[in-house]
């Protein structure tokens, strides 16, 4: 059970690191690019839109992976746990 919580924590840390890196890199690129104010605003708008789409996709993928892990873990736990009939027969 602890391994699942550790895995979730690692996954969230990785996703947070990726998100922060994308944001910092995008801002740095915009600040050092020699463009007019109008072009920068258009670029910022497009970049934020693309970023939102990427974050949405990543969160969907992470959600699907976590669900798969939870389903697998649940089915493995059910297979390993003694059934009620077996437990009452042993008593």
Kinemage of the C-alpha trace (Angstrom):
@kinemage 1
@onewidth
@group {chain A} dominant
@subgroup {mainchain}
@vectorlist {calphas} color= white
{ca unk a 1} P 0.000 0.000 0.000
{ca unk a 2} L 2.864 2.353 0.794
{ca unk a 3} L 4.394 1.640 -2.620
{ca unk a 4} L 1.255 2.964 -4.303
{ca unk a 5} L 1.372 6.182 -2.307
{ca unk a 6} L 5.078 6.566 -3.066
{ca unk a 7} L 4.391 5.972 -6.760
{ca unk a 8} L 1.649 8.588 -6.798
{ca unk a 9} L 3.918 11.079 -5.063
{ca unk a 10} L 6.695 10.478 -7.554
{ca unk a 11} L 4.307 10.813 -10.490
{ca unk a 12} L 2.912 14.082 -9.164
{ca unk a 13} L 6.425 15.401 -8.539
{ca unk a 14} L 7.493 14.546 -12.078
{ca unk a 15} L 4.398 16.163 -13.590
{ca unk a 16} L 4.852 19.264 -11.442
{ca unk a 17} L 8.519 19.503 -12.480
{ca unk a 18} L 7.633 19.198 -16.144
{ca unk a 19} L 4.915 21.838 -15.821
{ca unk a 20} L 7.174 24.286 -14.020
{ca unk a 21} L 9.948 23.722 -16.562
{ca unk a 22} L 7.599 24.414 -19.459
{ca unk a 23} L 6.326 27.606 -17.859
{ca unk a 24} L 9.787 28.937 -16.955
{ca unk a 25} L 11.175 28.065 -20.389
{ca unk a 26} L 8.265 29.709 -22.152
{ca unk a 27} L 8.555 32.899 -20.142
{ca unk a 28} L 12.327 33.065 -20.632
{ca unk a 29} L 11.906 32.560 -24.365
{ca unk a 30} L 9.353 35.330 -24.603
{ca unk a 31} L 11.366 37.781 -22.553
{ca unk a 32} L 14.538 37.329 -24.580
{ca unk a 33} L 12.869 37.276 -27.996
{ca unk a 34} L 13.261 40.516 -29.984
{ca unk a 35} L 9.625 41.126 -30.940
{ca unk a 36} L 7.156 43.975 -30.819
{ca unk a 37} L 4.603 44.125 -27.963
{ca unk a 38} L 1.722 43.029 -30.189
{ca unk a 39} L 3.636 40.001 -31.419
{ca unk a 40} L 4.618 39.055 -27.883
{ca unk a 41} L 0.995 39.250 -26.700
{ca unk a 42} L -0.110 37.038 -29.580
{ca unk a 43} L 2.705 34.610 -28.840
{ca unk a 44} L 1.841 34.562 -25.126
{ca unk a 45} L -1.802 33.867 -25.914
{ca unk a 46} L -0.913 31.024 -28.274
{ca unk a 47} L 1.676 29.597 -25.877
{ca unk a 48} L -0.736 29.621 -22.939
{ca unk a 49} L -3.393 27.960 -25.073
{ca unk a 50} L -0.945 25.252 -26.149
{ca unk a 51} L 0.228 24.820 -22.564
{ca unk a 52} L -3.329 24.392 -21.339
{ca unk a 53} L -3.913 21.700 -23.954
{ca unk a 54} L -0.691 19.895 -22.991
{ca unk a 55} L -1.519 20.025 -19.276
{ca unk a 56} L -4.982 18.689 -20.019
{ca unk a 57} L -3.522 15.822 -22.059
{ca unk a 58} L -0.919 15.013 -19.397
{ca unk a 59} L -3.493 15.035 -16.616
{ca unk a 60} L -5.745 12.736 -18.648
{ca unk a 61} L -2.850 10.320 -19.250
{ca unk a 62} L -1.848 10.420 -15.576
{ca unk a 63} L -5.439 9.813 -14.526
{ca unk a 64} L -5.698 6.798 -16.842
{ca unk a 65} L -2.411 5.369 -15.545
{ca unk a 66} L -3.405 5.821 -11.913
{ca unk a 67} L -6.766 4.171 -12.606
{ca unk a 68} L -5.023 1.236 -14.284
{ca unk a 69} L -2.650 0.816 -11.347
{ca unk a 70} L -5.516 1.024 -8.864
{ca unk a 71} L -7.582 -1.533 -10.801
{ca unk a 72} L -4.617 -3.907 -11.038
{ca unk a 73} L -3.817 -3.518 -7.364
{ca unk a 74} L -7.432 -4.061 -6.359
{ca unk a 75} L -7.747 -7.210 -8.453
{ca unk a 76} L -4.434 -8.543 -7.109
{ca unk a 77} L -5.551 -7.863 -3.533
{ca unk a 78} L -8.862 -9.610 -4.145
{ca unk a 79} L -7.066 -12.654 -5.569
{ca unk a 80} L -4.709 -12.864 -2.604
{ca unk a 81} L -7.295 -12.230 0.130
{ca unk a 82} L -9.009 -15.352 1.433
{ca unk a 83} L -12.650 -15.532 0.543
{ca unk a 84} L -15.320 -15.399 3.270
{ca unk a 85} L -16.163 -19.076 2.741
{ca unk a 86} L -12.519 -20.130 3.096
{ca unk a 87} L -12.093 -18.002 6.208
{ca unk a 88} L -15.226 -19.437 7.869
{ca unk a 89} L -14.201 -23.005 6.993
{ca unk a 90} L -10.803 -22.499 8.600
{ca unk a 91} L -12.355 -21.194 11.833
